[in-house]
Amino acid sequence: MLTGCSPYTEPATGEYAAVLRRGETVTKADTYGRFAALSVAYRESGPFLVASENHSMRLIHNDKIVVKASEAIERWTDFAQPVYFVKLPEDDSVLALVHEQAGKAVVEKIAASKDGYRGNETYAHGFPLSPGVRYFPGGQRPGFLLRGLPLKTTVLPSPPEGDDRLQAVVLAAISPDGAAFAFVDSEYAPSVVLVVDADGKRRDPIPLPRIYLGDAPRYQFNPYERLWAWSRTAFAWHKNGAGSWEVRPEGIAPGAAGARNAVEQLFISDQTGYRSCFAAANAACLPGWRGANAAELYRIFSRGGEAPPFAYVPSAPVAAFGAGAGLLLLSRGCCGVPSYHVYLDGEPAAVAAQLSARLRESKTPFVRVDACPRRTGNDGKCEAQLARQIGRPESQGRELEQLLDTWDEQDGVLFVMPSMVVAVRANAQGGSVIQTLLRADFSRKD
């Protein structure tokens, strides 16, 4: 009885009273044309007569309710006519586009939004790609593009099964005819580019020297603007011999490593080594390599291991670190950045010694983890050596420290350079594997 007498259920008053329930008030009204987006507050009585204030948004057209309640209504300002993004809570929070057609309000649901998409405080509903086009990135998927008006949704193709380990799902560029898409693995620090056609067919990925696209507030700006600007200078679109689109990164070309051993450079410097690539179909990559066949993969992965989808072998014998190089693989590895590893026919100790020698010859500072003294107290593993040799600061990013803490000498020999961590270990075939576990600029605190 007392709840029924509550003042919060008094009839609505004011300009928008006709579209309000009892107890509701408009705290803000954003009008455009015949539309008005209303911020509505209302109080509800709870247990023991304790009232709580609630807020929602309401979209009206010609003083009639179009969307009764939504957590978010945003006007798409690219158009002269009123166009709104609206979340529809009654339909699992599917995103809809509301606009006017023939004098009436039209609500068009965007089916691609049902799987969710990422945004930030400033760009809650897509990131502007070009006038009238927005990019909606997915979590572990490429997401979709939205074009208006008329409304057109383009679901971006996902990499084929098995390729998702690269996590190259961030849109970096679109081919001139819109038939292919270039994806990278990060909007902040890309390290690989993968081209996928609209029908899902893909080119082999091309790893890149890891680049950091600058520091900026993470949640209040469009991080894709700088990624798209970078992509326009970092690589160019070309048609390959089969008539399919590929990208050829600038500065990554056959012979880019000069007279140096291209395979060895992969494990000496991220910035130098990853200016070479090995995908035979891409004209920008080194000649003399081809995709591994099933028999060559079986020799390595016959004991139940899963063969990575990107595997290459030399057409003629190739030596690296004093041993014969066989299978070269590109995979995401243990620590999140796509990198190469190579199967060699030499013993691990000999390969590790050769790597040490090459690093000294190139004057590349490094820390060999098995040479670090045992830890005392709570000191980090090799902390003093890392600070002295490569200038490692006290870091907020703990990937390197976590890797060192979990690494056991039985796992192989670990080398830390300024831009990468490399492991040399034994393989089941009696030789060794040299593998890049982490590529990053270790001078950065983040």
Order of alpha helices (4+ residues) and beta strands (2+ residues): beta-beta-beta-beta-beta-beta-beta-beta-beta-beta-beta-beta-beta-beta-beta-beta-alpha-beta-beta-alpha-alpha-beta-alpha-beta-beta-beta-beta-alpha-beta-alpha-alpha-beta-beta-beta
